[in-house]
Amino acid sequence: MVSLSSKWSLRTMSFLPSSLLILLIVPTPSWCQSSGTMPPKTSDGTLFPWDKMRLPEHIIPVHYDLLIHANLTTLTFEGTSAISITASQPTSAIILHSQHLQILKATLRKGAGDMPSEEPLRVLEYPPREQIALLAPTPLEVGLPYTVVLDYAGNLSESFHGFYKSTYRTKEGEVRILASTQFEPTAARMAFPCFDEPAFKASFSIRIRREPRHLAISNMPLVKSEPIAEGLIEDHFDVTVKMSTYLVAFIISDFKSVSKMTKSGVKVSVYAVPDKINQADYALDAAVTLLEFYEDYFSIPYPLPKQDLAAIPDFQSGAMENWGLTTYRESSLLFDVEKASASSKLGITMTVSHELAHQEDYFLGKCFDAMEVDALNSSHPVSTPVENPAQIREMFDEVSYDKGSCILNMLRDYISADTFKRGIVHYLQTYSYKNTKNEDLWNSMASICPTDGSQRMEGFCSRGQPSSSSSHWQQEGLDVKTMMNTWTLQKGFPLITVTMKGRNVHLKQEHYMKGSEGSPESGYLWHVPLTFITSKSESAQKFLLKTKTDVLILPEEVEWIKFNVGMNGYYIVHYEDDGWDSLTGLLQGTHTAVSSNDRASLINNAFQLVSIGKLPIEKALDLTLYLKHETEIMPVFQGLNELIPMYKLMEKRDMNEVEIQFKGFLIRLLRGLIDKQTWTDEGSVSERMLRSQLLLLACVRKYQPCVQRAEGYFRAWKESDGDLRLPNDVTMAVFAVGAQTTEGWDFLYRKYQSSLSSTEKNQIEFALCISQNKEKLQWLLDQSFKGDVIKTQEFPAILRSVGRNPVGYPLAWQFLKDNWNKLIQKFDLGSPSIAYMVMGTTNQFSTRARLEEVKGFFSSLKENGSQLRCVQQTIETIEENIRWMDKNFDKIRVWLQNQNLELL
């Protein structure tokens, strides 16, 4: 999960994008203080002494002594939160956060030592802002040490945040209960009263009371365990480093663990339910290797004595990097050697270490995903002010996270990996345990340049004369802060239009935005670090475009030019005149003349240009014809990402004839590559992932050689009662075919109930969701939301899959509407899960009737959803779908007619 950490704190172990990215999202001052027109009052009419969303800054927490006792039978907990504080100005009111907690007693201790004075505090609650006020009989004095002691009780949360209940079923069918935490971004206040804003850092001493049959773990190592009254055990954990409340974590369970030591003596452990601990070895080995890598890369020793990774049976996101105790969804951590696919193994590695994503081509797809959202008018800058918890949760989206990753990767590519690393290390060492703003990172990048002229790094630090016009950026030096502010402080991204006139390359930038055909928004300007190759130069050249227009002079005329080398830049490129024809001819003739990432980016850019009327749909489709010769994963996947949504729009309208023709065209286009796939697990990770997706596509599209092979595998697997080991990378295709019969669907669901493999469960879930039986799909929605056998954490993915099903999409949309209030209670208003479900059930609509239906439903929700950014995004997307289909559908129909004979 994206973390709100390093905009306010440093986590040296936590993963690079998480520890750099989110400082770009919301700088410390950006949670707006909002003052209402009427003074806030408590439920009994008492005036509440604070009228802002943000807490006052004159009370500072220094240390928390927490005692937690959860009863896993009654599903309740009680605790004591003793908070050491200081006051920077006299005040009688201490304002802090508490949500769904019953405050039983509140006292204030004045002074330190064995005999502090103690006086009661009056408690006022203001639930709309999740705040409480503790009123002292006399004002607190400046500089004196005080301790607020709060005894409280609460119920374990039934959602996925706060201190919440999780369950799992043993092999024998017994349901067991555990309690775990998820505090990011604003849910620590659901577990203990606290100053629940990231800037209020403090140290924590945590004690947990438990039954002897349970195990407790927290951020720090266990110091001692003591037996106490009523047969309970009290575990004492070591004092934490100074950190934000949302990084606190504790788990009470019957988990088992496996452990290893790193070279520097850090104990790394993986915790999981007993029946799955044998699936923990891969993540353990990866965590040890990566922790050692981080210590070496950042030149910073890991600051804690241990690092635990815990697989939680119920978990909303992918992972949460609490200090010393990272928590994960089981599928993001556990690896079943017998049943896990290549993609699931890669997924675990990338979840355990987001940094590795920068070394993988699969990172490219994240940038395309971000651009889809960032191209809408409802997008937002990476750094955006937020006012309330729902808006904070909304920041955990593709723009904040994926775009943040992409622009950091763009900077890294432009200034070189080594220079980027030096800047990062300087930043981490300078701001360790401090609050930061995004400009601190850019200043760290600039500060690595020596002032005495020695050891200059070419280009980045140098202000010497350029060696050629294509080294434009070297002439003026690179102002990192000014450049990166253009990417973080304004929404969207640029469209770069390239016009070739002899040796002169004319460049123009404008804001790329869907729905802006013919009238691009003015006033946007980026400092664009352009890279390019040509027919005469394979090495990437650099050019910093800082104005609306500029001219690049090449040494000689070229047949073609390709900008955004490797798709490392966060921008779209349009090649005017015959530019696209030249590149299309290049791909159809010698497609390997440019890298596979460059081929993928050309496919993506062409269809993005269709959306804003810069390129005819026929030219974009013509470009994809070269895919019949393609063998690499990235361009094939990008081709599918552009072409499949086209027929998905048709599936939701009465366009059956063209829809069938288009699906047939797609299979014929890739038939050569599909036929080459073996039904094995051989090859590299990329080859295996390509095989898995191609065979799944072929079988779902009823390509008979694939269907027949899959039917044979499924029949044998079913006859063995699921004991036959299928090739992992073709299992999805086999299950997808098997689920098309009632008998096969029922058998898959029965095997789902007993499976211990997260990968196998996910594969079965997908197969169940593509059934053409409406009754089965409705039952699946009901059961997954109920959460007894299929975990409710799986519901968003199931709802989205049914929403993509040509038979099931009306059911999914209706379910969302009928259960909205329950959904926002379970998944939280503004959460990524809510956005995922909203978009997943509606953003393939393309009729005006559906648009009005969507607008009407969400506007009726008022404060329960009408204001959500995802609602604006899906409305914009539907409007774009309508425009797109109106303009392009007839052209696609004619183009298909012209192509059918040629591809036969």
C-alpha positions, 0 to 999 in steps of 0.5 A: 500500500502506498504510505503517507510516510515520508512526506513527514518521516523517513523510513530507511527500510521502507521501499524506495517509491514508498519512501520518496513518492509520497513526500511528493503528494501532500507536504506537511502544511497542506492539510487545510485547516477549515473553520466552519461558520458555526462553532462546533458543539458536542452531542449535548450542546456543549461548545467544543473548544477547537474548530479546525480539522487539523490539531493545534500545534501547541501541544506536542506528544513526546512518548506513548505508553500503550497497554492493549488487551483484546478479547478475541472471544467477545471481539472487544478490547480495552486499553490505556494510552499514557501520553507524555506531552509538553505545551508551548503555550498556556492552554486548558484544552488538550485536543487529540483524536479518538474514533469509536472509542469509549473513554472510561477515565482521563487524568493529567499527571503533572511533573516527573518522578515517583510522586507526580500530581494527578488531576481529573480531566473533563472529556468532550467528544466531537465525532464529526472530526474524530476529535476529543478535548480534554479540559484541565482545571488549570492551564498547562504551564509552558515547558513542564512535563505532563502525562495524559492518561486515558483508560478506554474500551472499544470493539474490534473493527469489522472493516479493514482498518483500525484494530480489526478482526480477521479470521481464517479456516484451518484444514479441519474447518475450524474458524480461528480469530486474530486481531491486526492493525491497519492505521494508515492513513488516519485509523490509529485513533480507532485503536488508541486516543492519540495525536493522529497526524504524521507530523506529531512523531513520538516514541512508543512503549507497547504492552499487550495482554493476551491468552497463553495460546496466542502470540503477540508481535509489534514494531519492536522486539519482545523484551519480556513476557510476564504472567498476570491475573486471570491466566493472561500473559503481558508482553512488553516490547522495546521502545520504538524510534520516533515515528508517526502514529500510523506506523504503529502496528501490533497483531494478536494471533496463533501465527507461526514464523520462520526466521533468518539473519542478515549479514548485519545481524538483523533478524528477519521473520515471516509470520503466517497462519500455521497451515501456510507457514510452509509457503513463507520461505520465498518471501523470507529469502527475498526480504533478507536479500533486499534488506542487505541490498538497501543497506548497501544501496543507501549506505544507511544501516537498517535502524531496527533490530528486527524486521517482521513480515506478516501475512494477514488473512483479511487485508484490504491493500497489498501491503503496509510498511509499518516500521519493523512489522510490515503487513501483507495480504496473503497473496502478496507474501506467500508463495506456493511452489506447487501452484504459484505462477510466474506472475504471482512470484514476480508480484510477491517480489515487487510487493516485498520490494517496490524498488525492484519495479524500477529495474523491471520492464513491467514498470512501464505499464504503471505509467500508462495506467497513471496517464489514463487517469491523469488525462482527465480533467478530474485529475489532480497534481501529485502534491495536493492540499487535502482537508479531511480523512476521506480526501486523504484516502483518495490520494492513494490513487494512480496519480499519487502513486504510479505517476509519482514513481514515473516522474522519479524514474524519468528524473533518474533516467535523465540525470543518470542512475548514479547521480540519482542515487547520490541525491537519494542517499544525501536526502535520506542521510540529511532528513532521517527522522525529520519532517520533509517537503517535496522540495527537500528532495529536489534540493538534495539532488542539486546539492550533490554538485560540488561548488569548487568545480571538481568531480563534475558530472557531465551535464547535470552539474556542468554549465559548460558549453554544449557539445552539440545542440542536442545537449541543450540541457547541459548549456544552462544546467539543470534546475531540478527543483524548478523542473520537478515542480512542473510535474508535481504542482500541476495536474496532467502531462504534456503532449509533445508534437514533433515536426521534421523539416530537414535537419530541424526538429520543431517541438511544441508542448501542450496539455494532453487532456481527454475531451479537449479535442480542438481546444487544448487547455492553455497555461500549462508548461512543463520542463520536459526532459526529452530523450530521442533516437534516430535512424542515424543514432542508436544512442539516446540524446537529451534535450530539455524543453522548457518553452512552448516551442523550440527547435532541435537541430540534428547533425544530419537528416534522418529517416525517422526519429523516436522520442521518449526512449524506453518510455522513461518520460512521462509524456505523449509524442505526436509525429506530424506529417508523415512521422507516424507513417515512417514509424509504422513502416519501421515496425512493419519492416524491422520492428527490432530497430527500436526496443520493445519498450519503445514499440509498446510506447508507440502503440500506446501513444498512437491510441492516446492521440486517437482519443484527442483527434490528432491521429485517425483510428485507422492509422493506429490500427494499421500500426498494430498489424506489425504485432503478427511478427512480435514476440516480446511481452511489453508490446504484445501486452500494450497491444492487448491493453489498447485493443481489448477495451475497444470490444469491451465497449461494444459488448455493453451495446448492441454491436454484436456483429462488429464485436464478433469481427473485432474479436476474430481479428485480434485472435488472427493477429496473434494466432502465430504467437499463440500457436507457438506457446507450449503448455508448460512452465518453461522459459523466463518470467516474461516468456511465462507471463506472456504464455499465460495471458495469450492462452487465457485470451485465446481460450476466453475468445473460444479459439478452438485449438486452445479450448480443446487443449484446456478441456482435456486438462480440466477433465483430467484435473477434475477426474483426479479430484484436483490432485493432478498438478497442472502447468502453473502458467496455463492453469488460468486458461484451463479453469476459465474453460472449465468454469463454462459448464455448471458442473465445472463451475461447481467443482471449481468452487468446491476446490476453492473452499479447500485450497490453501494456495492464494494463487490457486484461489485467485485463479479460481475466482477469475474463472468463476467470474467469467461464467455466462450464467447470471444466477451463478454470478449473482450468487458469487457477488452475494457470497463474496460480500457476505465473506464466509467462504470467499473473503470480503477482501476479494469482493472488489476484484470479484465485483470488477470482474463481474462488471467486465463480464458481458452477461454480468455487468448489469448485476455488478452495477445493480449490486453496487447501487443496492449495497452502497452504504454497506460498502462504504462502511466496510471499505471506507469512503474515499478508499482505493477499494471504493474507487476500484469498484466504482470504476470497475462497474461503470467506466466501460459504459458508452451510452447516454442512458447509462451516463445519466443513470450513473450521474443520477445515482451518485448525485443522490448520495450527497455527502456519502459519495457524490463528491468523490474524485472517482465518481468524477473520473468515471463520469468523464470516462463515460463521456469520453467513451461516448465521444470515442464510439460516436467518432470511431465505431463506423471507421472500425467497422469499415477497417475490419472489413478491409482487413479480414481477407488480408489476415486470412 
